[in-house]
Amino acid sequence: MPDAVTRFAPNERHDTLPNGLRLHLLPRPDFHQMVAMVTVDFGARDQSFEKDGQLVKQPAGLAHFLEHKLFAQPGYDAFSRLSELGANANAFTTQTRTSYFLTAPANEYEALKELLTFTQEPYFEAESVAREQDIISQEVDMYQDDTNARLYRLILGQLFKDDPMADDIAGTTESVHSVTPEDLQLAFDAFYRPDNMDVVIAGAFDETTVRDLINASLAGQRPAVAPVSVPTHELQPVSDDILEVEMDVVRPKVAMGQRWYDGADMPTGREALRIAIAGSLAVDLVFGEFSPTYMTWYDSGMIDDSFSAEFDWERGVAFLTIAAETPEADELIDAVADELENMADRFAALQADFELVKKDALGRLINKLNQLEEIVTRFEGSTFDFATLRDEINILQALTFTDVLEILRNAQVSALTTVIATPNALDM
């Protein structure tokens, strides 16, 4: 398998420019396109930092607001310009990263030049910022009308009480309207530093041309600046209380969550990626369609196709979430709690199906080698020591049943916390 992966993902190059900007070039000469991304180690959770000995606190949703506003350049809109240059562009903000990416025809570099320019040149005009406040507020309201989004945010609130992880990535209407041009500039100066950025390019391109272009670009020429200090997040204990809320649902929806490495030091780098992959495999095996328990729940009508179980890992946090629409909320909560309390034993009992689940996961990852956008946008930077999709595949290939079982037996987890969304009383 490693030889096959190398054949489809050859010659990956990773370098750092003198100003600290990191380059990750992933040639795929058989493609007819290239995908490029500038990604910043700064996300929605990064609401405070120390600058010149002073603690700076900024509004919730500021990272997402900054993502929107970087496209607004003096006299033009970068998104429109990229479209005129034949590129499809987009951007996204997570709890720990902000990324700007585009897809362009092979060996067409004008769009890449623009990407390496507008992400380095902020322009925060007061009137434009005010207009963006209204636009993002509408986005926040849209999420509030989505019951699944609200339920997910509530379970994160249970898992990460009084932590920015509990805030919506877009913020609140109030926090969005408190953002000023000065806030945006301060965040840009603090986090959009060359040494806090990665440029990832996959597809058909000439490596020498791309290197020369990046070196000569504003991203490559910006001077290095001193990093800011980001405070360590001190997480509160997870409560096992059940939170009930009324929502616009026909029958109850349940969300459950559990933190990993609760009260323990989290692994970092490639070891963190190995454990994240192992956690996802374990969840797939214990709570997926290969599990007899899942089929029992499904056949009894306790769950339906809405059931999901996900293991997530971002910088500084690892957690499991389970969600379902169910007519038997209490019974499902008890059943899931029992599975999680005995997770290692449940996993061990399903050893015969481990290779099947692993091959299924491998197949999904290998299929992503055909998708340049997936290759680029799943890059997590320093969180996993700059691992690429090729590294993920090789790590997954090397994982054994014994490896995953050992990780489960040693996992230090929090209490299970739960949110139940019940139908609005007025609708009943």
C-alpha positions as CSV (number, residue, x, y, z in Angstrom):
1,M,0.0,0.0,0.0
2,P,2.7,2.6,0.8
3,D,4.2,2.0,-2.7
4,A,0.7,2.5,-4.3
5,V,0.1,5.7,-2.3
6,T,3.5,7.1,-3.3
7,R,2.7,6.4,-7.0
8,F,-0.5,8.4,-6.8
9,A,1.0,11.1,-4.4
10,P,4.6,11.5,-5.4
11,N,7.3,14.0,-4.6
12,E,5.7,16.0,-1.8
13,R,7.9,19.0,-0.9
14,H,7.8,20.9,2.3
15,D,10.0,24.0,2.8
16,T,10.1,27.2,4.9
17,L,10.9,30.6,3.5
18,P,13.2,33.0,5.4
19,N,10.2,35.0,6.7
20,G,8.7,31.8,8.2
21,L,6.1,31.1,5.5
22,R,5.7,27.4,5.1
23,L,5.3,25.8,1.6
24,H,3.7,22.4,0.9
25,L,3.9,21.5,-2.8
26,L,2.0,18.3,-3.8
27,P,2.5,17.7,-7.5
28,R,-0.2,15.6,-9.3
29,P,0.9,15.9,-13.0
30,D,-1.9,13.7,-14.3
31,F,-4.6,16.3,-13.3
32,H,-5.8,19.2,-15.4
33,Q,-6.2,21.6,-12.5
34,M,-4.4,22.9,-9.5
35,V,-5.8,23.8,-6.0
36,A,-4.0,26.3,-3.9
37,M,-4.7,27.3,-0.3
38,V,-3.4,29.8,2.2
39,T,-4.3,28.7,5.7
40,V,-3.7,30.5,9.0
41,D,-3.3,29.0,12.4
42,F,-6.0,31.2,13.8
43,G,-9.7,30.3,14.3
44,A,-12.9,31.1,16.2
45,R,-11.5,29.8,19.5
46,D,-8.6,32.2,19.4
47,Q,-10.4,35.2,21.0
48,S,-7.6,36.4,23.3
49,F,-3.9,36.9,23.1
50,E,-1.1,38.8,24.8
51,K,0.5,41.7,23.0
52,D,3.2,43.9,24.5
53,G,2.4,42.4,27.9
54,Q,-1.3,43.2,27.7
55,L,-4.1,40.6,27.4
56,V,-6.3,41.4,24.4
57,K,-9.8,40.0,24.3
58,Q,-11.8,40.2,21.1
59,P,-15.5,39.6,20.1
60,A,-16.8,36.1,19.4
61,G,-16.8,35.4,15.6
62,L,-14.0,37.8,14.8
63,A,-11.9,35.2,12.9
64,H,-14.9,34.4,10.7
65,F,-15.5,38.2,10.2
66,L,-11.9,38.7,9.2
67,E,-12.2,35.8,6.7
68,H,-15.1,37.7,5.0
69,K,-13.4,41.1,5.0
70,L,-10.1,40.1,3.5
71,F,-11.7,39.7,0.1
72,A,-12.6,43.4,0.2
73,Q,-9.7,45.1,-1.4
74,P,-9.3,48.8,-2.3
75,G,-11.3,49.3,-5.5
76,Y,-12.1,45.7,-6.1
77,D,-13.4,42.5,-4.6
78,A,-10.9,39.6,-4.6
79,F,-13.5,37.0,-5.0
80,S,-14.8,38.6,-8.2
81,R,-11.3,39.0,-9.5
82,L,-10.5,35.4,-8.9
83,S,-13.7,34.4,-10.8
84,E,-12.6,36.7,-13.7
85,L,-9.3,34.9,-13.8
86,G,-11.0,31.6,-14.3
87,A,-10.7,30.3,-10.7
88,N,-13.3,29.0,-8.3
89,A,-12.6,30.4,-4.8
90,N,-13.9,29.9,-1.3
91,A,-12.9,30.2,2.3
92,F,-13.8,28.7,5.7
93,T,-13.1,29.2,9.4
94,T,-12.9,26.5,12.0
95,Q,-12.3,26.7,15.7
96,T,-8.6,26.8,15.1
97,R,-7.9,27.7,11.4
98,T,-8.9,30.1,8.7
99,S,-8.3,29.0,5.1
100,Y,-8.6,30.6,1.7
101,F,-8.5,28.3,-1.4
102,L,-9.1,28.2,-5.1
103,T,-9.2,25.8,-8.0
104,A,-7.7,27.0,-11.3
105,P,-6.7,25.4,-14.6
106,A,-3.3,23.6,-14.6
107,N,-0.3,25.9,-14.9
108,E,-2.4,29.1,-14.7
109,Y,-0.8,31.3,-12.1
110,E,-2.5,34.7,-12.2
111,A,-5.2,33.5,-9.7
112,L,-2.4,32.1,-7.4
113,K,-0.8,35.5,-7.5
114,E,-4.0,37.1,-6.3
115,L,-4.5,34.6,-3.5
116,L,-1.0,35.4,-2.3
117,T,-1.8,39.1,-2.4
118,F,-5.3,39.7,-0.9
119,T,-4.6,37.4,2.1
120,Q,-1.6,39.6,3.0
121,E,-3.2,43.0,2.5
122,P,-6.0,43.9,4.8
123,Y,-8.4,46.8,4.0
124,F,-10.9,47.5,6.8
125,E,-13.0,50.5,5.7
126,A,-15.5,51.5,8.4
127,E,-18.6,51.7,6.1
128,S,-17.7,48.3,4.6
129,V,-17.3,46.7,8.0
130,A,-20.7,48.0,9.1
131,R,-22.3,46.4,6.0
132,E,-20.6,43.1,6.7
133,Q,-22.0,43.2,10.3
134,D,-25.5,43.0,8.8
135,I,-24.6,40.3,6.3
136,I,-23.0,38.0,9.0
137,S,-25.8,38.7,11.4
138,Q,-28.2,37.2,8.8
139,E,-25.9,34.2,8.7
140,V,-26.0,33.8,12.5
141,D,-29.8,34.0,12.4
142,M,-29.9,31.3,9.7
143,Y,-27.9,29.0,12.0
144,Q,-30.2,29.7,14.8
145,D,-33.1,28.5,12.7
146,D,-31.3,25.2,12.0
147,T,-32.2,22.7,14.8
148,N,-29.2,20.5,14.0
149,A,-26.8,23.4,14.2
150,R,-28.3,24.6,17.4
151,L,-28.2,21.2,19.0
152,Y,-24.5,20.8,18.0
153,R,-23.7,24.2,19.5
154,L,-25.5,23.3,22.7
155,I,-23.6,20.0,23.1
156,L,-20.3,21.9,22.6
157,G,-21.5,24.3,25.3
158,Q,-21.9,21.3,27.7
159,L,-18.5,19.9,26.8
160,F,-16.7,23.3,26.9
161,K,-18.5,25.4,29.4
162,D,-17.2,29.1,29.5
163,D,-14.7,28.3,26.7
164,P,-14.8,29.9,23.2
165,M,-15.3,26.4,21.8
166,A,-18.9,26.8,23.0
167,D,-19.4,29.9,20.8
168,D,-20.8,29.7,17.3
169,I,-18.0,30.2,14.8
170,A,-19.8,33.1,13.3
171,G,-20.4,34.7,16.8
172,T,-23.7,36.2,17.9
173,T,-25.6,39.2,16.5
174,E,-24.3,41.2,19.4
175,S,-20.7,40.2,19.1
176,V,-20.7,40.7,15.3
177,H,-22.1,44.2,15.7
178,S,-19.3,45.1,18.2
179,V,-16.5,44.3,15.7
180,T,-14.5,47.4,14.7
181,P,-11.9,48.0,11.9
182,E,-9.4,48.3,14.8
183,D,-10.3,44.8,16.1
184,L,-9.8,43.3,12.6
185,Q,-6.5,45.0,12.1
186,L,-5.3,43.9,15.5
187,A,-6.2,40.3,14.9
188,F,-4.6,40.4,11.4
189,D,-1.4,41.8,12.8
190,A,-1.3,39.2,15.6
191,F,-2.1,36.1,13.7
192,Y,-1.7,36.6,9.9
193,R,2.1,36.5,10.2
194,P,4.2,34.7,7.6
195,D,5.4,32.2,10.3
196,N,1.8,31.4,11.2
197,M,0.7,30.6,7.6
198,D,1.0,27.7,5.3
199,V,0.6,27.6,1.5
200,V,-0.6,24.3,0.1
201,I,-0.7,23.6,-3.6
202,A,-1.8,20.3,-5.2
203,G,-2.3,19.4,-8.9
204,A,-0.6,20.1,-12.2
205,F,2.0,22.9,-11.9
206,D,5.6,23.7,-12.6
207,E,7.4,23.5,-9.3
208,T,10.2,26.0,-10.2
209,T,7.6,28.5,-11.5
210,V,5.5,28.2,-8.4
211,R,8.5,28.5,-6.0
212,D,9.7,31.6,-7.8
213,L,6.2,33.1,-7.8
214,I,5.7,32.5,-4.1
215,N,9.2,33.9,-3.2
216,A,8.4,37.0,-5.2
217,S,4.9,37.4,-3.9
218,L,3.7,39.6,-1.0
219,A,3.3,36.5,1.1
220,G,6.9,35.5,0.4
221,Q,8.3,39.1,0.9
222,R,6.5,40.2,4.0
223,P,8.9,40.6,6.9
224,A,8.9,38.3,9.8
225,V,7.4,39.7,13.0
226,A,7.4,38.7,16.6
227,P,4.7,36.1,17.5
228,V,2.0,36.9,20.1
229,S,1.3,34.7,23.1
230,V,-1.9,32.7,23.1
231,P,-3.2,31.8,26.6
232,T,-3.7,28.1,27.5
233,H,-7.3,27.2,27.8
234,E,-8.3,25.8,31.2
235,L,-11.3,23.6,30.7
236,Q,-14.0,23.1,33.3
237,P,-15.2,19.6,34.3
238,V,-17.9,18.2,32.1
239,S,-21.3,17.8,33.9
240,D,-23.3,14.7,33.4
241,D,-26.5,16.7,33.7
242,I,-29.1,16.4,30.9
243,L,-30.1,19.7,29.3
244,E,-33.6,19.8,27.8
245,V,-34.6,22.6,25.4
246,E,-37.7,23.1,23.3
247,M,-37.1,23.4,19.6
248,D,-39.1,23.2,16.4
249,V,-38.9,19.4,16.0
250,V,-41.5,16.7,15.4
251,R,-40.0,14.2,17.8
252,P,-37.1,14.4,20.3
253,K,-33.5,14.8,19.1
254,V,-30.7,13.8,21.3
255,A,-27.0,14.9,21.3
256,M,-24.4,13.4,23.5
257,G,-20.8,14.3,24.0
258,Q,-17.6,13.2,25.7
259,R,-14.2,14.8,25.9
260,W,-11.0,12.8,25.4
261,Y,-7.8,13.5,27.4
262,D,-9.9,15.1,30.0
263,G,-7.5,16.4,32.6
264,A,-4.5,14.9,30.8
265,D,-1.9,16.3,28.5
266,M,-2.9,15.9,24.9
267,P,-0.6,14.2,22.4
268,T,0.6,16.4,19.5
269,G,1.9,16.1,16.0
270,R,1.8,12.7,14.1
271,E,1.0,10.9,17.3
272,A,-2.1,13.0,17.7
273,L,-3.1,12.2,14.1
274,R,-2.6,8.4,14.8
275,I,-4.8,8.6,17.9
276,A,-7.4,10.7,16.0
277,I,-7.6,8.1,13.3
278,A,-7.7,5.3,15.8
279,G,-10.6,7.0,17.6
280,S,-12.5,7.4,14.4
281,L,-12.0,3.7,13.6
282,A,-13.2,2.7,17.0
283,V,-16.3,4.9,16.7
284,D,-17.0,3.4,13.2
285,L,-16.8,-0.1,14.6
286,V,-18.7,0.3,17.8
287,F,-21.4,2.6,16.6
288,G,-21.5,2.0,12.8
289,E,-23.5,-0.3,10.7
290,F,-21.0,-3.2,11.2
291,S,-22.0,-3.2,14.9
292,P,-24.7,-5.7,16.1
293,T,-25.7,-3.1,18.7
294,Y,-26.4,-0.5,16.0
295,M,-28.6,-2.9,14.1
296,T,-30.5,-3.8,17.2
297,W,-31.2,-0.2,17.9
298,Y,-32.1,0.4,14.3
299,D,-34.4,-2.6,14.0
300,S,-36.2,-1.7,17.2
301,G,-36.9,1.8,15.9
302,M,-34.9,3.5,18.7
303,I,-32.7,5.1,16.0
304,D,-33.1,5.8,12.3
305,D,-30.8,7.0,9.5
306,S,-30.3,10.3,11.3
307,F,-28.0,8.6,13.8
308,S,-24.4,9.8,13.7
309,A,-21.3,9.3,15.8
310,E,-18.2,11.4,15.1
311,F,-14.7,11.7,16.7
312,D,-13.2,15.2,16.3
313,W,-9.7,16.5,17.0
314,E,-8.6,20.1,16.6
315,R,-5.7,22.0,18.2
316,G,-6.1,21.5,21.9
317,V,-9.3,19.5,22.0
318,A,-10.5,16.0,21.2
319,F,-14.1,14.9,21.6
320,L,-16.8,12.4,20.6
321,T,-20.4,13.5,19.6
322,I,-23.4,11.3,19.0
323,A,-26.7,12.5,17.7
324,A,-30.0,11.0,16.7
325,E,-33.7,11.6,16.3
326,T,-35.5,9.1,18.5
327,P,-38.9,8.3,20.0
328,E,-37.1,6.8,23.0
329,A,-34.7,9.5,24.3
330,D,-34.1,8.1,27.8
331,E,-33.5,4.6,26.5
332,L,-31.1,5.7,23.9
333,I,-29.1,7.8,26.3
334,D,-28.8,4.9,28.7
335,A,-27.8,2.5,25.9
336,V,-25.1,4.9,24.5
337,A,-23.8,5.6,28.0
338,D,-23.3,1.8,28.5
339,E,-21.5,1.5,25.2
340,L,-19.1,4.3,26.0
341,E,-18.5,3.1,29.6
342,N,-17.4,-0.3,28.2
343,M,-15.9,1.1,24.9
344,A,-12.7,-0.9,25.0
345,D,-14.6,-4.2,25.7
346,R,-17.2,-3.5,23.0
347,F,-14.4,-2.8,20.5
348,A,-12.6,-6.0,21.5
349,A,-15.7,-8.1,21.0
350,L,-15.9,-6.9,17.4
351,Q,-12.3,-7.8,16.4
352,A,-13.5,-10.0,13.6
353,D,-14.9,-6.9,11.8
354,F,-11.9,-4.6,12.4
355,E,-10.1,-5.2,9.1
356,L,-13.4,-4.7,7.3
357,V,-13.9,-1.3,9.0
358,K,-10.3,-0.4,8.4
359,K,-10.5,-1.3,4.7
360,D,-13.6,0.8,4.4
361,A,-11.9,3.8,5.9
362,L,-8.8,3.2,3.7
363,G,-11.0,3.1,0.7
364,R,-12.6,6.5,1.5
365,L,-9.2,8.1,2.1
366,I,-7.7,6.6,-1.1
367,N,-10.7,7.9,-3.1
368,K,-9.8,11.4,-1.9
369,L,-6.5,11.1,-3.8
370,N,-8.7,11.7,-6.8
371,Q,-10.0,15.0,-5.4
372,L,-7.5,17.9,-5.3
373,E,-9.8,20.0,-3.1
374,E,-10.0,17.3,-0.5
375,I,-6.2,16.8,-0.6
376,V,-5.7,20.5,0.1
377,T,-8.5,21.5,2.4
378,R,-8.1,18.6,4.9
379,F,-4.6,19.8,5.7
380,E,-4.4,20.7,9.4
381,G,-1.0,22.4,9.5
382,S,0.9,22.3,12.8
383,T,-1.9,20.4,14.6
384,F,-0.7,17.2,13.0
385,D,2.9,18.2,12.2
386,F,2.0,19.3,8.7
387,A,0.7,15.8,7.7
388,T,-0.9,15.4,4.3
389,L,-3.5,13.0,3.0
390,R,-0.7,10.6,2.0
391,D,0.5,10.6,5.6
392,E,-3.0,9.9,6.8
393,I,-3.3,6.9,4.5
394,N,0.1,5.5,5.7
395,I,-0.8,6.0,9.3
396,L,-4.1,4.3,8.9
397,Q,-2.5,1.4,7.0
398,A,-0.1,0.8,9.8
399,L,-2.7,0.8,12.6
400,T,-3.5,-2.6,14.1
401,F,-6.4,-3.9,16.1
402,T,-4.0,-4.1,19.1
403,D,-2.9,-0.5,18.6
404,V,-6.5,0.8,18.7
405,L,-7.5,-1.3,21.7
406,E,-4.5,0.0,23.7
407,I,-5.5,3.6,22.9
408,L,-9.0,2.9,24.0
409,R,-7.9,1.3,27.3
410,N,-5.6,4.2,28.1
411,A,-8.0,6.9,27.1
412,Q,-8.9,9.4,29.8
413,V,-12.4,10.6,29.1
414,S,-14.9,13.0,30.7
415,A,-18.4,12.3,31.9
416,L,-21.0,11.9,29.2
417,T,-23.1,15.0,28.8
418,T,-26.5,15.2,27.0
419,V,-28.8,17.6,25.3
420,I,-32.4,16.7,24.4
421,A,-34.4,18.8,22.0
422,T,-38.1,18.3,22.6
423,P,-41.1,19.6,20.5
424,N,-42.3,23.1,21.4
425,A,-45.1,22.9,23.9
426,L,-47.3,25.2,21.8
427,D,-47.0,22.8,18.8
428,M,-48.3,19.8,20.7
